[in-house]
Amino acid sequence: MRIARYTTGEDPAYGIVQGDPGQEVITPLAGDPLYVGLQPSGQGPVMLDDVRLLAPVIPRSKVVAIGKNYADHAKEMGGEAPAEPMMFFKPNTAVVGPFDPVVLPAGSNEISYEGELAVVIKTITRGVKAENAAECIYGYTIANDVTARDWQRTDGQWARAKGFDTSCPLGPWVETELDPADLSIVTTLDGEVKQDGTTADMIHGIAAIIEYASAAFTLLPGDVILTGTPAGVGLVEAGQQTTIEIEGIGSLTNTFVRR
């Protein structure tokens, strides 16, 4: 099931997306399904083409991201893959939606894209074992872990490099029925393929990541986990556009701007 957050020009709403590509229809829901369940609003359906999609979830507290979770990406970054998940945070103020601009921050000249599978948490999650992790998952979406590489090198920690405003595009919706074990991830830059990988190459699987993260801190409903990126990351300039496509979910497109 595909659950979108969208606007028709009024307050954000949630709905179930159904239909073939180009003919998708949204059935409006009464509220955020994370908290009120799948309750139809009673309003008539709307065509997907007639709405603006928003980030499908605004994390209640945090985005938890996993670094160097693909061996080929760890190699291209000049290091070994970590023995345990390497975690860092992106604030919820970094989140934007499909087709929203990613604003290149003043003071950085090396901004990079990273296409990733994102996991959305469903329940309050603390100390969960890997074998029970699926019970805590609401669904999956697509993320771009936008990174200021120069700040990443110089700061000694990644809060600024990974957490600046608009550095976490999410979308186009949350897919609640998906097997994430072996999904194609393809990132294009202005139509040219830059990343072409599969989730089967993750070093630390999703269940293990949830166990590891929830042993340290509580995950709240709507929190998002970014699961790492395949090889092929690179720099972007103002005016360029990335599209990340993940099998079984769809695609996430954003344009980079300088203000």
Secondary structure, 3 states (H helix, E strand, C coil): CEEEEEECCCCCEEEEEECCCCCCEEEEECCCHHHHCCCECCCCCEEHHHCEECCCCCCCCCEEEEECCEHHHHHHCCCCCCCCCEEEEECHHHEECCCCCEEECCCCCCEECCEEEEEEECCCECCCCHHHHHHHEEEEEEEECCEEHHHHHHHCCCHHHHHCCCCEEEEEEEECCCCHHHCEEEEEECCEEEEEEEHHHECCCHHHHHHHHHCCCCECCCCEEECCCCCCCCEECCCCEEEEEECCCEEEEEEEEEC
